[in-house]
Amino acid sequence: MAYKEAAFDDAEYKIWKKNTPFLYDLVMTHALEWPSLSTQWLPNVTRPEGKDFTSVQLPDDDAQFDASHYDSEKGEFGGFGSVSGKIEIEIKINHEGEVNRARYMPQNPCIIAAKTPSSDVLVFNYTKHPFKPDPSGECNPDLCLHGHQKEGYGLSWNPNLSGHLLSASDDHTICLWDISAVPKEGKVVDVKTVFTGHTAVGEDVSWHLLRESLFGSVADDQKLLIWVAHSNNTSKPSHSVDAHTAEVNCLSFNTYSEFILATGSADKTVALWDLRNLILKLHSFESRKDEIFQVQWSLHNEIILASSGTDQEQSPEDAEDGPPELLFIHGGHIAKISDFSWNPNEPWVICSVSEDNIMQNIYNDEDPEGSVDPEGQGS
């Protein structure tokens, strides 16, 4: 049975490869030495004068890149739209085990928080580390955040309050730290606040993008919880919602609307919510074939969001229209997609990583039929 599924995936992938030049303006596929669980575009961008390319910084999860040009006839990896397209490592930093999740601080992108296989969250200022790591493999973070009892994946910096970091964990808790208040000589940071509203593994947490004290969390208890960070009651959220019929794996607040958010679940759906009325979901996207592990709103268009999961596909959706709301399916991965990230500088550019060691950058600036233009107006 597994052999037949693998053969089917391979056949689908070959079809996708042959059609890649017609589907994208650019697609770059890179084989990593090890699988990556996390990826995120850094906002720093360099546009060399007189050149037709852009240099963008990417976090590297201690992985080596081995990219070659992709040709649809030869079946080789590489890129369309950029013959010499490649990704180069700018800096490598030793880390304590796998990097479950890595996210930069919006107010200072040089500062990156990383979730470890242990209970700690590590913080690195990559400008203070050498380009090549210590050959001994010793991990030397700038800060070590204590508070959890188990590992986890959820991680979110406050976009409005510098240094405020949230983390979700398998120990059912949400931890909040303020690294801006840390003494310069200290490396260990104790948790500021622990939120205990969930009754199962905490899967994800996210700050509201427009309200500095509001955040949401989701967990295996099938609930979406909305919290006020400065509340005196850290065991009772301001809102508790039975969001899905299975584990809730991810959530994302809309980039432009202060009321809209989305959640993704093991029940194979993405749910759309309005903070003004959480009794009923606004809409349920049911285009996925399997469990959903990541959902993110576009940074450039308020009605576009993308999701990914174990069905190996990424699906940007149009949240303005009813069914059929599916805009596009990216079928370039043949294993579970661990994480993906919208490019903050270029609309319709996404970077994704999967469990088969593959990193992909995809770009398509031509709107699908019935889609929306870059200004967010329906076509």
N, C-alpha and C positions, 0 to 999 in steps of 0.2 A: 504493500500500500504506500509506504513512504517512498519507495523507488518510483512508483507511478506519479506521485505528487511532484517529486524532484524533476522527473522528465517533463512533466507539464509546465513547471515553472521555467525550465530551461528553454522550452519551445516558445513560451510567451516572451521570454527575455530576448531571444533571437529575433522575433518579430519586431519587438520594440527597438532593437538596435538598428535594424534595417530602415525603420521609419523615423529615426531620430532627426535627420536633417530637415524633415518636413514638419516636425512637431515643435522644434525649439529654434531660437536664434543662437543659443549657445548651450551646450551641455559638456561638462568636464567630469570625468570619472577618474578617481585616484584610488589605488590600492594601498591601504595602510598596513603596516607591519602587524598591528594588533587591532582588534575591534575597538571602536570608540563609542562610549555611552553618551557623549555630550558634544555639542558644537554650538558656537555662537559667533556671529560676525561682530568684530569690534568696530566702533564707529569711526576710527581714524582712517582716513583715506588720502592717498597721494595721487594726483593726476599730473604726470610728467608733461611739461610743455612740448607740444608738437608730436605727442605720442597718442596712439589710438587704444591705449590700455589703461587700466586702473589698478593701483596697488592697494589691496585691502588686508588688514591684519586679521589673522585667525588664531584662536587659541588652539594649542596642540596638546593633546592628551598623551604626551610621552610616546608619540608614534612616529615612524619613519614613512615618508612618502616615496612611492616608486611609480611615477606616472609616465606613460608613453602616449604618443598620439593615437587617437581612436580613428579607425577606418571601418565603415559599415560593411565593406566587402571582405576585408581581411579579419574582421572581428577583433581589432585591437582597441585598447583604451586611448583616450585623448579628448580632444574638444572640437566642436564645430563653431565657426564664427571667430575663432582665435587659433590660428595654426600653431603658434608657439605657446599656447596657454598652459600654465603650470602653477603649482603652489610650492612655495619655498618656505622652509622652516627659518624663522627669525630668531627664536629662542626656545630652549628646552629646559624645563625645571623638574627636578626630582619630586616625586609625589609619593605619599603613603598608600601604596596599593592602587587599585583601580580608581579612576575619577568617575564617580557616579553622576555628578552634575557639576558644571563650572559656569559661573556667571560673573560678568564684570560689573563694577559699581558705576552707575550712570554719571555721577558727579566727577569721577576720576577713573576712566577706563583702564588705567595702569594697575588698579587694584582688582584682583580676581579672587572670588571665594570658590572653594571646591569641597564637595562632599566626598568623604572617604568611606571605605568598607568598615571602618570602626565608627564610633559614635561622634567623633570630633568633626568639626568643620574647620578647614584650613584657609587662611587668607594670605595671598602673595601680592607683593608689589613687584611686578616683573622688571621694573627699571633698576631694582636693587640686586638683581641676580645676574650672574655671568651668562653669556650666550650659550655656552656649553656647560652642562651640569657636572657636578662632582662625580668622578668615575666610581666612587665608592657606593653611589646610589643613595646616600644619606639625604633625607628630606629635611629641609630647613625653612619652614614657613615663617612669615613675618608675624603672624598671629595664629593662635590655636584657640578655637572657641569651644568651651565646654558647656554641657547642659543636657544633651541627649544620652540615652542609655543604649541605643541601637543605631544602626546605620539608616539611611534613607535617601531620597532622591529630590524632594521638593526644596527649592532654593529661590529666594526673591529679594532683591535690593529695593529699598524704597526710592522711587524716582523723584520724590519731593523732599525727603529728609536725608541728608548725607550720612552715610555710615550705619543706617538702620537696616538690619538683615534678618529675614525670616527663614526658618528651616522646618521642613516636615520630616517625620521619622517613623520607622517601624514600631517605635515605642508608644505610638498613639498620640504623641504630643507635638505642639508647634512651639518652637523656641524663638525668642527675639533677643538680638544683641544690638548694642550701640557701640561700634568700634571707634567712633569719634571721641568718646570719653575715656579711652584707654591711655594710661600713663605711658610716656615714650619709652621708658626702660622696661616695661612689662610685655610679655609675649602671650601669656595665658589670659583669656577673657572669659569670665563667668557670665552665665545667661542673665539677662535683665528681667525677662518675663517668660513664664511657661504657661501655655494655653492648653487646657485638658478637656476639650469638649468632645473629641472623637472617642469611639469605643473600639476601634480597629486600626490597622496600619494606616498611617497618614501618607497619602500618595503625592500630594502636590499642595503648594501654597503660593499665593500671589497678592502683592500689594495692588490696591486700586491705583490707577494711573493719574487720577485727578484729585482724589481726596487723600490727604497725607496720612490720616489715622485709620483708614478703612482697609481691610484685607479679607480675602476669602481662602478657605481651605477645603479639600476634599479627601475622602478616605475610603477604605474597604467597607465601611459601615453603610455605604451607598448614600451618604449625606453630603450636602453642600452647606458649609457653615460660613456666615458672614460675621466678622469681628470688628470691634472698635478697639484699637491698640491701647488706648489710655484708660479703658474701662477698669474699674476696681474688681469686677467679677471675671476672673480668668478661666472659669469652668463653664460659663454660660454665654454662648454667642448672642449677638443681637438678633440673628435669624438662623433657624435650622430648617433645612429643606430635605425631604426625601427625594433626591434628584433623579435617581435611576433605579433600575431593577437588578443591578449588579454593581460590582466595585466601581467607584468613580476614580479615574486615574489622573485627570488633568483638568485645569481650568485656565481661562484667559479673559481678562477684562478688555473691553473694547478700547481702542486707542483714542477714539474721538468722543464717544458718547459716555457720559458719566453713569448711565443706568444699565447698559447692556453688558452681559458677560456670557461666555460659553463654557460648557463642561463636556468632557469626553469620558466614555465608560466602557467597561467590559461587556455591556449589553449591546455593543456594536452601534451605538447612536451618539451623535453630538446634540446636546440640548442647548437651546437659546433661552436666556433668562432676562427679565427686567427687574431691577432692584426695587422698583416702586410697587411691584406685585409679584411676590415669589410663590404665591399659592399654586399657580399654574405656569408651566413653561410656555414661552412664546411660540416655539417651534421645535421639532425634532428632526434632525437630518438622519436619514436611514439609508444612505448610499454605501455604507461600509459593509464589508463581508466578514470582518472579524473584530477582535478587541481593539479599542482605540487607546493609545498611550500618550498622544500629544495633540494639542490643539492650540493654534496661535492666530490672533487677528493680524491682518496686514497692517504695516506701519504707515502705509500711504493711502489706504482706501478703507473707509469706515464700514463698508458692507461686505468686505472680503475676508474670509478666514480659511485656514488650511488645517487639515488633520492628518495624522499618520498612525500606523499601528502594525499589528502582526500580519495583516494581509499584504504587506510589502508595498503599499501604494500611498502616495500623497495626493490629497484631493482639495484644491482650492474651491470654496463654495461661495455662492452669491447669496448673502443673507437678506437681501432686499426682496427677492421674488420667492414665490412658493415653488413647489416642485414643477418642473425639474430645476433644482437649484445648483446641481453639480456643473461646474465650469470645465474642469480638466482633471484627468488622472495621470499622475506621473508614475509610470510602471518600470522605472529603471533599476529598482532594487529587487533582489531575489531572496532576501532575508528580512527579518523584522527590522523596521526603522527605529533606531534608538532615540534619535532626536533630530530636529530640524530648526532652521532659523531664517527668518525673513531678513534680507539685507536692508539696513537702515538708510543707505544712500541711493540705492537703485531699486525702483519699483519692479515687481515681478521677478526678483532674483531670490532664490532659496538655496541654502546649503543644507545637506542632510547626510547623516551617517547611519550605517546599518550594522547588524551583528556579523556580517560576512566580511568585515574589514574595509568596506567600501565607503568613500566619501564622494558625494556628487554636488556640483554646483549647476543649477539650471536657470535659464533665462529665456523668457518669451515676452516680447513687448507688443506682439500682435494680439489684439483682443479676440477671443473665440467668439463665434457667432452668437449673438444674444447676450454678450457679456457687458461689462461696463468699461468706460474709458478711464484713463489714469486720474481724472478729476473726480471720479466717483459718480458720474451721471450715467444712468441706464441707457443702453443703446437699443 
